[in-house]
Amino acid sequence: MTNYVTISIPEELYRRAEKWIKENGSFSSVDELIKFLIEEFIGGETEEVYTPEQEEEIKERLRRLGYL
C-alpha cells in the first residue's frame, strides 16, 4: 500500500500545469504530471519495471511531446 502526502504549489503554477495538460493531452491530471516530473528529476532512486502496456503509454507520451 502506498501512502500519500499533500504538497503546496502556487496557484498560478497549478493553473499553468492544467493549461499545459489540456493543450498537450499527455497527462490526465496535474498530480500525474507532478509525480512524473519528480520521478524524472530525482532519477533512479526507485527502480521500476514497467508492463508492456505502461511502456507503450510512455512511448506514446514521448511521441506526442515530439521526442520520438
mmCIF file of the N, C-alpha and C atoms, coordinates in Angstrom:
data_MODEL
# 
_entry.id   MODEL 
# 
loop_
_atom_site.group_PDB 
_atom_site.id 
_atom_site.type_symbol 
_atom_site.label_atom_id 
_atom_site.label_alt_id 
_atom_site.label_comp_id 
_atom_site.label_asym_id 
_atom_site.label_entity_id 
_atom_site.label_seq_id 
_atom_site.pdbx_PDB_ins_code 
_atom_site.Cartn_x 
_atom_site.Cartn_y 
_atom_site.Cartn_z 
_atom_site.occupancy 
_atom_site.B_iso_or_equiv 
_atom_site.pdbx_formal_charge 
_atom_site.auth_seq_id 
_atom_site.auth_comp_id 
_atom_site.auth_asym_id 
_atom_site.auth_atom_id 
_atom_site.pdbx_PDB_model_num 
ATOM 1   N N  . MET A 1 1  ? 0.838  -1.182 0.000   1.00 0.00 ? 1  MET A N  1 
ATOM 2   C CA . MET A 1 1  ? 0.000  0.000  0.000   1.00 0.00 ? 1  MET A CA 1 
ATOM 3   C C  . MET A 1 1  ? 0.885  1.248  0.000   1.00 0.00 ? 1  MET A C  1 
ATOM 4   N N  . THR A 1 2  ? 0.570  2.178  -0.860  1.00 0.00 ? 2  THR A N  1 
ATOM 5   C CA . THR A 1 2  ? 1.317  3.424  -0.953  1.00 0.00 ? 2  THR A CA 1 
ATOM 6   C C  . THR A 1 2  ? 0.631  4.499  -0.129  1.00 0.00 ? 2  THR A C  1 
ATOM 7   N N  . ASN A 1 3  ? 1.386  5.161  0.712   1.00 0.00 ? 3  ASN A N  1 
ATOM 8   C CA . ASN A 1 3  ? 0.864  6.297  1.468   1.00 0.00 ? 3  ASN A CA 1 
ATOM 9   C C  . ASN A 1 3  ? 1.133  7.568  0.685   1.00 0.00 ? 3  ASN A C  1 
ATOM 10  N N  . TYR A 1 4  ? 0.269  8.561  0.836   1.00 0.00 ? 4  TYR A N  1 
ATOM 11  C CA . TYR A 1 4  ? 0.401  9.819  0.112   1.00 0.00 ? 4  TYR A CA 1 
ATOM 12  C C  . TYR A 1 4  ? 0.503  10.991 1.071   1.00 0.00 ? 4  TYR A C  1 
ATOM 13  N N  . VAL A 1 5  ? 1.118  12.066 0.609   1.00 0.00 ? 5  VAL A N  1 
ATOM 14  C CA . VAL A 1 5  ? 1.198  13.326 1.345   1.00 0.00 ? 5  VAL A CA 1 
ATOM 15  C C  . VAL A 1 5  ? 0.724  14.434 0.407   1.00 0.00 ? 5  VAL A C  1 
ATOM 16  N N  . THR A 1 6  ? 0.416  15.564 0.970   1.00 0.00 ? 6  THR A N  1 
ATOM 17  C CA . THR A 1 6  ? -0.021 16.715 0.191   1.00 0.00 ? 6  THR A CA 1 
ATOM 18  C C  . THR A 1 6  ? 1.109  17.722 0.114   1.00 0.00 ? 6  THR A C  1 
ATOM 19  N N  . ILE A 1 7  ? 1.315  18.274 -1.080  1.00 0.00 ? 7  ILE A N  1 
ATOM 20  C CA . ILE A 1 7  ? 2.302  19.341 -1.244  1.00 0.00 ? 7  ILE A CA 1 
ATOM 21  C C  . ILE A 1 7  ? 1.568  20.591 -1.717  1.00 0.00 ? 7  ILE A C  1 
ATOM 22  N N  . SER A 1 8  ? 2.161  21.736 -1.474  1.00 0.00 ? 8  SER A N  1 
ATOM 23  C CA . SER A 1 8  ? 1.566  23.005 -1.895  1.00 0.00 ? 8  SER A CA 1 
ATOM 24  C C  . SER A 1 8  ? 2.448  23.657 -2.948  1.00 0.00 ? 8  SER A C  1 
ATOM 25  N N  . ILE A 1 9  ? 1.787  24.141 -3.999  1.00 0.00 ? 9  ILE A N  1 
ATOM 26  C CA . ILE A 1 9  ? 2.480  24.916 -5.028  1.00 0.00 ? 9  ILE A CA 1 
ATOM 27  C C  . ILE A 1 9  ? 1.651  26.175 -5.266  1.00 0.00 ? 9  ILE A C  1 
ATOM 28  N N  . PRO A 1 10 ? 2.261  27.215 -5.803  1.00 0.00 ? 10 PRO A N  1 
ATOM 29  C CA . PRO A 1 10 ? 1.495  28.425 -6.093  1.00 0.00 ? 10 PRO A CA 1 
ATOM 30  C C  . PRO A 1 10 ? 0.344  28.121 -7.058  1.00 0.00 ? 10 PRO A C  1 
ATOM 31  N N  . GLU A 1 11 ? -0.791 28.761 -6.820  1.00 0.00 ? 11 GLU A N  1 
ATOM 32  C CA . GLU A 1 11 ? -1.966 28.524 -7.652  1.00 0.00 ? 11 GLU A CA 1 
ATOM 33  C C  . GLU A 1 11 ? -1.689 28.818 -9.126  1.00 0.00 ? 11 GLU A C  1 
ATOM 34  N N  . GLU A 1 12 ? -0.931 29.866 -9.401  1.00 0.00 ? 12 GLU A N  1 
ATOM 35  C CA . GLU A 1 12 ? -0.609 30.212 -10.782 1.00 0.00 ? 12 GLU A CA 1 
ATOM 36  C C  . GLU A 1 12 ? 0.158  29.076 -11.469 1.00 0.00 ? 12 GLU A C  1 
ATOM 37  N N  . LEU A 1 13 ? 1.074  28.453 -10.766 1.00 0.00 ? 13 LEU A N  1 
ATOM 38  C CA . LEU A 1 13 ? 1.820  27.325 -11.324 1.00 0.00 ? 13 LEU A CA 1 
ATOM 39  C C  . LEU A 1 13 ? 0.885  26.150 -11.599 1.00 0.00 ? 13 LEU A C  1 
ATOM 40  N N  . TYR A 1 14 ? -0.037 25.902 -10.682 1.00 0.00 ? 14 TYR A N  1 
ATOM 41  C CA . TYR A 1 14 ? -1.021 24.835 -10.867 1.00 0.00 ? 14 TYR A CA 1 
ATOM 42  C C  . TYR A 1 14 ? -1.870 25.098 -12.112 1.00 0.00 ? 14 TYR A C  1 
ATOM 43  N N  . ARG A 1 15 ? -2.334 26.329 -12.284 1.00 0.00 ? 15 ARG A N  1 
ATOM 44  C CA . ARG A 1 15 ? -3.157 26.696 -13.449 1.00 0.00 ? 15 ARG A CA 1 
ATOM 45  C C  . ARG A 1 15 ? -2.360 26.540 -14.752 1.00 0.00 ? 15 ARG A C  1 
ATOM 46  N N  . ARG A 1 16 ? -1.087 26.924 -14.718 1.00 0.00 ? 16 ARG A N  1 
ATOM 47  C CA . ARG A 1 16 ? -0.240 26.751 -15.907 1.00 0.00 ? 16 ARG A CA 1 
ATOM 48  C C  . ARG A 1 16 ? -0.084 25.269 -16.246 1.00 0.00 ? 16 ARG A C  1 
ATOM 49  N N  . ALA A 1 17 ? 0.065  24.437 -15.215 1.00 0.00 ? 17 ALA A N  1 
ATOM 50  C CA . ALA A 1 17 ? 0.181  22.991 -15.440 1.00 0.00 ? 17 ALA A CA 1 
ATOM 51  C C  . ALA A 1 17 ? -1.120 22.448 -16.031 1.00 0.00 ? 17 ALA A C  1 
ATOM 52  N N  . GLU A 1 18 ? -2.260 22.890 -15.513 1.00 0.00 ? 18 GLU A N  1 
ATOM 53  C CA . GLU A 1 18 ? -3.554 22.465 -16.061 1.00 0.00 ? 18 GLU A CA 1 
ATOM 54  C C  . GLU A 1 18 ? -3.676 22.845 -17.534 1.00 0.00 ? 18 GLU A C  1 
ATOM 55  N N  . LYS A 1 19 ? -3.306 24.069 -17.848 1.00 0.00 ? 19 LYS A N  1 
ATOM 56  C CA . LYS A 1 19 ? -3.376 24.552 -19.229 1.00 0.00 ? 19 LYS A CA 1 
ATOM 57  C C  . LYS A 1 19 ? -2.471 23.720 -20.131 1.00 0.00 ? 19 LYS A C  1 
ATOM 58  N N  . TRP A 1 20 ? -1.254 23.442 -19.667 1.00 0.00 ? 20 TRP A N  1 
ATOM 59  C CA . TRP A 1 20 ? -0.308 22.651 -20.453 1.00 0.00 ? 20 TRP A CA 1 
ATOM 60  C C  . TRP A 1 20 ? -0.873 21.255 -20.723 1.00 0.00 ? 20 TRP A C  1 
ATOM 61  N N  . ILE A 1 21 ? -1.483 20.652 -19.694 1.00 0.00 ? 21 ILE A N  1 
ATOM 62  C CA . ILE A 1 21 ? -2.065 19.314 -19.852 1.00 0.00 ? 21 ILE A CA 1 
ATOM 63  C C  . ILE A 1 21 ? -3.178 19.347 -20.892 1.00 0.00 ? 21 ILE A C  1 
ATOM 64  N N  . LYS A 1 22 ? -4.047 20.354 -20.825 1.00 0.00 ? 22 LYS A N  1 
ATOM 65  C CA . LYS A 1 22 ? -5.147 20.456 -21.795 1.00 0.00 ? 22 LYS A CA 1 
ATOM 66  C C  . LYS A 1 22 ? -4.626 20.640 -23.209 1.00 0.00 ? 22 LYS A C  1 
ATOM 67  N N  . GLU A 1 23 ? -3.583 21.411 -23.373 1.00 0.00 ? 23 GLU A N  1 
ATOM 68  C CA . GLU A 1 23 ? -3.023 21.670 -24.701 1.00 0.00 ? 23 GLU A CA 1 
ATOM 69  C C  . GLU A 1 23 ? -2.272 20.471 -25.266 1.00 0.00 ? 23 GLU A C  1 
ATOM 70  N N  . ASN A 1 24 ? -1.620 19.698 -24.391 1.00 0.00 ? 24 ASN A N  1 
ATOM 71  C CA . ASN A 1 24 ? -0.776 18.597 -24.850 1.00 0.00 ? 24 ASN A CA 1 
ATOM 72  C C  . ASN A 1 24 ? -1.414 17.225 -24.709 1.00 0.00 ? 24 ASN A C  1 
ATOM 73  N N  . GLY A 1 25 ? -2.354 17.074 -23.806 1.00 0.00 ? 25 GLY A N  1 
ATOM 74  C CA . GLY A 1 25 ? -3.036 15.800 -23.630 1.00 0.00 ? 25 GLY A CA 1 
ATOM 75  C C  . GLY A 1 25 ? -2.149 14.658 -23.188 1.00 0.00 ? 25 GLY A C  1 
ATOM 76  N N  . SER A 1 26 ? -1.001 14.969 -22.632 1.00 0.00 ? 26 SER A N  1 
ATOM 77  C CA . SER A 1 26 ? -0.049 13.922 -22.284 1.00 0.00 ? 26 SER A CA 1 
ATOM 78  C C  . SER A 1 26 ? -0.298 13.301 -20.919 1.00 0.00 ? 26 SER A C  1 
ATOM 79  N N  . PHE A 1 27 ? -0.985 14.006 -20.049 1.00 0.00 ? 27 PHE A N  1 
ATOM 80  C CA . PHE A 1 27 ? -1.250 13.518 -18.703 1.00 0.00 ? 27 PHE A CA 1 
ATOM 81  C C  . PHE A 1 27 ? -2.723 13.727 -18.390 1.00 0.00 ? 27 PHE A C  1 
ATOM 82  N N  . SER A 1 28 ? -3.248 12.917 -17.478 1.00 0.00 ? 28 SER A N  1 
ATOM 83  C CA . SER A 1 28 ? -4.667 13.022 -17.150 1.00 0.00 ? 28 SER A CA 1 
ATOM 84  C C  . SER A 1 28 ? -4.945 13.995 -16.014 1.00 0.00 ? 28 SER A C  1 
ATOM 85  N N  . SER A 1 29 ? -3.912 14.397 -15.277 1.00 0.00 ? 29 SER A N  1 
ATOM 86  C CA . SER A 1 29 ? -4.120 15.313 -14.153 1.00 0.00 ? 29 SER A CA 1 
ATOM 87  C C  . SER A 1 29 ? -2.812 16.010 -13.801 1.00 0.00 ? 29 SER A C  1 
ATOM 88  N N  . VAL A 1 30 ? -2.940 17.089 -13.041 1.00 0.00 ? 30 VAL A N  1 
ATOM 89  C CA . VAL A 1 30 ? -1.749 17.786 -12.553 1.00 0.00 ? 30 VAL A CA 1 
ATOM 90  C C  . VAL A 1 30 ? -0.973 16.866 -11.620 1.00 0.00 ? 30 VAL A C  1 
ATOM 91  N N  . ASP A 1 31 ? -1.674 16.101 -10.791 1.00 0.00 ? 31 ASP A N  1 
ATOM 92  C CA . ASP A 1 31 ? -0.996 15.159 -9.894  1.00 0.00 ? 31 ASP A CA 1 
ATOM 93  C C  . ASP A 1 31 ? -0.109 14.191 -10.677 1.00 0.00 ? 31 ASP A C  1 
ATOM 94  N N  . GLU A 1 32 ? -0.650 13.658 -11.772 1.00 0.00 ? 32 GLU A N  1 
ATOM 95  C CA . GLU A 1 32 ? 0.119  12.715 -12.590 1.00 0.00 ? 32 GLU A CA 1 
ATOM 96  C C  . GLU A 1 32 ? 1.348  13.394 -13.192 1.00 0.00 ? 32 GLU A C  1 
ATOM 97  N N  . LEU A 1 33 ? 1.181  14.623 -13.673 1.00 0.00 ? 33 LEU A N  1 
ATOM 98  C CA . LEU A 1 33 ? 2.301  15.378 -14.235 1.00 0.00 ? 33 LEU A CA 1 
ATOM 99  C C  . LEU A 1 33 ? 3.374  15.626 -13.184 1.00 0.00 ? 33 LEU A C  1 
ATOM 100 N N  . ILE A 1 34 ? 2.975  16.081 -12.005 1.00 0.00 ? 34 ILE A N  1 
ATOM 101 C CA . ILE A 1 34 ? 3.934  16.382 -10.937 1.00 0.00 ? 34 ILE A CA 1 
ATOM 102 C C  . ILE A 1 34 ? 4.676  15.119 -10.511 1.00 0.00 ? 34 ILE A C  1 
ATOM 103 N N  . LYS A 1 35 ? 3.952  14.020 -10.363 1.00 0.00 ? 35 LYS A N  1 
ATOM 104 C CA . LYS A 1 35 ? 4.601  12.758 -9.984  1.00 0.00 ? 35 LYS A CA 1 
ATOM 105 C C  . LYS A 1 35 ? 5.639  12.362 -11.035 1.00 0.00 ? 35 LYS A C  1 
ATOM 106 N N  . PHE A 1 36 ? 5.268  12.466 -12.305 1.00 0.00 ? 36 PHE A N  1 
ATOM 107 C CA . PHE A 1 36 ? 6.192  12.136 -13.388 1.00 0.00 ? 36 PHE A CA 1 
ATOM 108 C C  . PHE A 1 36 ? 7.437  13.014 -13.339 1.00 0.00 ? 36 PHE A C  1 
ATOM 109 N N  . LEU A 1 37 ? 7.232  14.325 -13.185 1.00 0.00 ? 37 LEU A N  1 
ATOM 110 C CA . LEU A 1 37 ? 8.364  15.253 -13.161 1.00 0.00 ? 37 LEU A CA 1 
ATOM 111 C C  . LEU A 1 37 ? 9.298  14.986 -11.985 1.00 0.00 ? 37 LEU A C  1 
ATOM 112 N N  . ILE A 1 38 ? 8.732  14.720 -10.821 1.00 0.00 ? 38 ILE A N  1 
ATOM 113 C CA . ILE A 1 38 ? 9.567  14.433 -9.648  1.00 0.00 ? 38 ILE A CA 1 
ATOM 114 C C  . ILE A 1 38 ? 10.361 13.151 -9.872  1.00 0.00 ? 38 ILE A C  1 
ATOM 115 N N  . GLU A 1 39 ? 9.704  12.109 -10.376 1.00 0.00 ? 39 GLU A N  1 
ATOM 116 C CA . GLU A 1 39 ? 10.411 10.851 -10.627 1.00 0.00 ? 39 GLU A CA 1 
ATOM 117 C C  . GLU A 1 39 ? 11.516 11.035 -11.664 1.00 0.00 ? 39 GLU A C  1 
ATOM 118 N N  . GLU A 1 40 ? 11.258 11.815 -12.699 1.00 0.00 ? 40 GLU A N  1 
ATOM 119 C CA . GLU A 1 40 ? 12.271 12.067 -13.717 1.00 0.00 ? 40 GLU A CA 1 
ATOM 120 C C  . GLU A 1 40 ? 13.431 12.881 -13.163 1.00 0.00 ? 40 GLU A C  1 
ATOM 121 N N  . PHE A 1 41 ? 13.132 13.879 -12.358 1.00 0.00 ? 41 PHE A N  1 
ATOM 122 C CA . PHE A 1 41 ? 14.167 14.752 -11.815 1.00 0.00 ? 41 PHE A CA 1 
ATOM 123 C C  . PHE A 1 41 ? 15.042 14.011 -10.810 1.00 0.00 ? 41 PHE A C  1 
ATOM 124 N N  . ILE A 1 42 ? 14.419 13.268 -9.925  1.00 0.00 ? 42 ILE A N  1 
ATOM 125 C CA . ILE A 1 42 ? 15.165 12.558 -8.887  1.00 0.00 ? 42 ILE A CA 1 
ATOM 126 C C  . ILE A 1 42 ? 15.897 11.358 -9.476  1.00 0.00 ? 42 ILE A C  1 
ATOM 127 N N  . GLY A 1 43 ? 15.326 10.759 -10.480 1.00 0.00 ? 43 GLY A N  1 
ATOM 128 C CA . GLY A 1 43 ? 16.006 9.676  -11.167 1.00 0.00 ? 43 GLY A CA 1 
ATOM 129 C C  . GLY A 1 43 ? 15.796 8.316  -10.550 1.00 0.00 ? 43 GLY A C  1 
ATOM 130 N N  . GLY A 1 44 ? 16.821 7.489  -10.671 1.00 0.00 ? 44 GLY A N  1 
ATOM 131 C CA . GLY A 1 44 ? 16.727 6.080  -10.376 1.00 0.00 ? 44 GLY A CA 1 
ATOM 132 C C  . GLY A 1 44 ? 16.727 5.669  -8.928  1.00 0.00 ? 44 GLY A C  1 
ATOM 133 N N  . GLU A 1 45 ? 16.226 6.482  -8.032  1.00 0.00 ? 45 GLU A N  1 
ATOM 134 C CA . GLU A 1 45 ? 16.197 6.045  -6.638  1.00 0.00 ? 45 GLU A CA 1 
ATOM 135 C C  . GLU A 1 45 ? 15.286 4.849  -6.442  1.00 0.00 ? 45 GLU A C  1 
ATOM 136 N N  . THR A 1 46 ? 14.216 4.772  -7.216  1.00 0.00 ? 46 THR A N  1 
ATOM 137 C CA . THR A 1 46 ? 13.344 3.607  -7.174  1.00 0.00 ? 46 THR A CA 1 
ATOM 138 C C  . THR A 1 46 ? 13.308 3.008  -8.566  1.00 0.00 ? 46 THR A C  1 
ATOM 139 N N  . GLU A 1 47 ? 13.795 1.808  -8.684  1.00 0.00 ? 47 GLU A N  1 
ATOM 140 C CA . GLU A 1 47 ? 13.836 1.135  -9.969  1.00 0.00 ? 47 GLU A CA 1 
ATOM 141 C C  . GLU A 1 47 ? 12.506 0.428  -10.189 1.00 0.00 ? 47 GLU A C  1 
ATOM 142 N N  . GLU A 1 48 ? 11.781 0.826  -11.221 1.00 0.00 ? 48 GLU A N  1 
ATOM 143 C CA . GLU A 1 48 ? 10.505 0.211  -11.525 1.00 0.00 ? 48 GLU A CA 1 
ATOM 144 C C  . GLU A 1 48 ? 10.609 -0.548 -12.833 1.00 0.00 ? 48 GLU A C  1 
ATOM 145 N N  . VAL A 1 49 ? 9.906  -1.641 -12.892 1.00 0.00 ? 49 VAL A N  1 
ATOM 146 C CA . VAL A 1 49 ? 9.790  -2.394 -14.126 1.00 0.00 ? 49 VAL A CA 1 
ATOM 147 C C  . VAL A 1 49 ? 8.397  -2.113 -14.662 1.00 0.00 ? 49 VAL A C  1 
ATOM 148 N N  . TYR A 1 50 ? 8.323  -1.650 -15.901 1.00 0.00 ? 50 TYR A N  1 
ATOM 149 C CA . TYR A 1 50 ? 7.041  -1.297 -16.488 1.00 0.00 ? 50 TYR A CA 1 
ATOM 150 C C  . TYR A 1 50 ? 6.469  -2.470 -17.265 1.00 0.00 ? 50 TYR A C  1 
ATOM 151 N N  . THR A 1 51 ? 5.150  -2.576 -17.236 1.00 0.00 ? 51 THR A N  1 
ATOM 152 C CA . THR A 1 51 ? 4.477  -3.576 -18.049 1.00 0.00 ? 51 THR A CA 1 
ATOM 153 C C  . THR A 1 51 ? 4.564  -3.131 -19.505 1.00 0.00 ? 51 THR A C  1 
ATOM 154 N N  . PRO A 1 52 ? 4.358  -4.049 -20.441 1.00 0.00 ? 52 PRO A N  1 
ATOM 155 C CA . PRO A 1 52 ? 4.371  -3.646 -21.855 1.00 0.00 ? 52 PRO A CA 1 
ATOM 156 C C  . PRO A 1 52 ? 3.361  -2.529 -22.152 1.00 0.00 ? 52 PRO A C  1 
ATOM 157 N N  . GLU A 1 53 ? 2.207  -2.576 -21.496 1.00 0.00 ? 53 GLU A N  1 
ATOM 158 C CA . GLU A 1 53 ? 1.195  -1.535 -21.699 1.00 0.00 ? 53 GLU A CA 1 
ATOM 159 C C  . GLU A 1 53 ? 1.697  -0.185 -21.194 1.00 0.00 ? 53 GLU A C  1 
ATOM 160 N N  . GLN A 1 54 ? 2.351  -0.181 -20.037 1.00 0.00 ? 54 GLN A N  1 
ATOM 161 C CA . GLN A 1 54 ? 2.889  1.062  -19.488 1.00 0.00 ? 54 GLN A CA 1 
ATOM 162 C C  . GLN A 1 54 ? 4.000  1.611  -20.384 1.00 0.00 ? 54 GLN A C  1 
ATOM 163 N N  . GLU A 1 55 ? 4.843  0.730  -20.891 1.00 0.00 ? 55 GLU A N  1 
ATOM 164 C CA . GLU A 1 55 ? 5.913  1.168  -21.789 1.00 0.00 ? 55 GLU A CA 1 
ATOM 165 C C  . GLU A 1 55 ? 5.335  1.802  -23.047 1.00 0.00 ? 55 GLU A C  1 
ATOM 166 N N  . GLU A 1 56 ? 4.278  1.205  -23.593 1.00 0.00 ? 56 GLU A N  1 
ATOM 167 C CA . GLU A 1 56 ? 3.650  1.766  -24.792 1.00 0.00 ? 56 GLU A CA 1 
ATOM 168 C C  . GLU A 1 56 ? 3.027  3.125  -24.494 1.00 0.00 ? 56 GLU A C  1 
ATOM 169 N N  . GLU A 1 57 ? 2.421  3.267  -23.325 1.00 0.00 ? 57 GLU A N  1 
ATOM 170 C CA . GLU A 1 57 ? 1.844  4.554  -22.928 1.00 0.00 ? 57 GLU A CA 1 
ATOM 171 C C  . GLU A 1 57 ? 2.934  5.623  -22.803 1.00 0.00 ? 57 GLU A C  1 
ATOM 172 N N  . ILE A 1 58 ? 4.060  5.259  -22.227 1.00 0.00 ? 58 ILE A N  1 
ATOM 173 C CA . ILE A 1 58 ? 5.184  6.192  -22.091 1.00 0.00 ? 58 ILE A CA 1 
ATOM 174 C C  . ILE A 1 58 ? 5.703  6.589  -23.467 1.00 0.00 ? 58 ILE A C  1 
ATOM 175 N N  . LYS A 1 59 ? 5.857  5.612  -24.352 1.00 0.00 ? 59 LYS A N  1 
ATOM 176 C CA . LYS A 1 59 ? 6.325  5.911  -25.705 1.00 0.00 ? 59 LYS A CA 1 
ATOM 177 C C  . LYS A 1 59 ? 5.353  6.842  -26.422 1.00 0.00 ? 59 LYS A C  1 
ATOM 178 N N  . GLU A 1 60 ? 4.055  6.608  -26.243 1.00 0.00 ? 60 GLU A N  1 
ATOM 179 C CA . GLU A 1 60 ? 3.058  7.466  -26.884 1.00 0.00 ? 60 GLU A CA 1 
ATOM 180 C C  . GLU A 1 60 ? 3.143  8.891  -26.351 1.00 0.00 ? 60 GLU A C  1 
ATOM 181 N N  . ARG A 1 61 ? 3.335  9.047  -25.062 1.00 0.00 ? 61 ARG A N  1 
ATOM 182 C CA . ARG A 1 61 ? 3.502  10.384 -24.481 1.00 0.00 ? 61 ARG A CA 1 
ATOM 183 C C  . ARG A 1 61 ? 4.725  11.079 -25.072 1.00 0.00 ? 61 ARG A C  1 
ATOM 184 N N  . LEU A 1 62 ? 5.824  10.343 -25.169 1.00 0.00 ? 62 LEU A N  1 
ATOM 185 C CA . LEU A 1 62 ? 7.046  10.919 -25.733 1.00 0.00 ? 62 LEU A CA 1 
ATOM 186 C C  . LEU A 1 62 ? 6.853  11.298 -27.201 1.00 0.00 ? 62 LEU A C  1 
ATOM 187 N N  . ARG A 1 63 ? 6.075  10.493 -27.947 1.00 0.00 ? 63 ARG A N  1 
ATOM 188 C CA . ARG A 1 63 ? 5.776  10.831 -29.345 1.00 0.00 ? 63 ARG A CA 1 
ATOM 189 C C  . ARG A 1 63 ? 4.985  12.137 -29.418 1.00 0.00 ? 63 ARG A C  1 
ATOM 190 N N  . ARG A 1 64 ? 3.966  12.252 -28.557 1.00 0.00 ? 64 ARG A N  1 
ATOM 191 C CA . ARG A 1 64 ? 3.139  13.464 -28.557 1.00 0.00 ? 64 ARG A CA 1 
ATOM 192 C C  . ARG A 1 64 ? 3.947  14.698 -28.174 1.00 0.00 ? 64 ARG A C  1 
ATOM 193 N N  . LEU A 1 65 ? 4.964  14.499 -27.362 1.00 0.00 ? 65 LEU A N  1 
ATOM 194 C CA . LEU A 1 65 ? 5.820  15.612 -26.958 1.00 0.00 ? 65 LEU A CA 1 
ATOM 195 C C  . LEU A 1 65 ? 6.918  15.901 -27.983 1.00 0.00 ? 65 LEU A C  1 
ATOM 196 N N  . GLY A 1 66 ? 7.016  15.043 -29.006 1.00 0.00 ? 66 GLY A N  1 
ATOM 197 C CA . GLY A 1 66 ? 7.984  15.268 -30.067 1.00 0.00 ? 66 GLY A CA 1 
ATOM 198 C C  . GLY A 1 66 ? 9.352  14.670 -29.816 1.00 0.00 ? 66 GLY A C  1 
ATOM 199 N N  . TYR A 1 67 ? 9.466  13.803 -28.808 1.00 0.00 ? 67 TYR A N  1 
ATOM 200 C CA . TYR A 1 67 ? 10.764 13.204 -28.513 1.00 0.00 ? 67 TYR A CA 1 
ATOM 201 C C  . TYR A 1 67 ? 11.023 11.944 -29.328 1.00 0.00 ? 67 TYR A C  1 
ATOM 202 N N  . LEU A 1 68 ? 9.992  11.316 -29.831 1.00 0.00 ? 68 LEU A N  1 
ATOM 203 C CA . LEU A 1 68 ? 10.156 10.105 -30.651 1.00 0.00 ? 68 LEU A CA 1 
ATOM 204 C C  . LEU A 1 68 ? 9.522  10.304 -32.006 1.00 0.00 ? 68 LEU A C  1 
# 
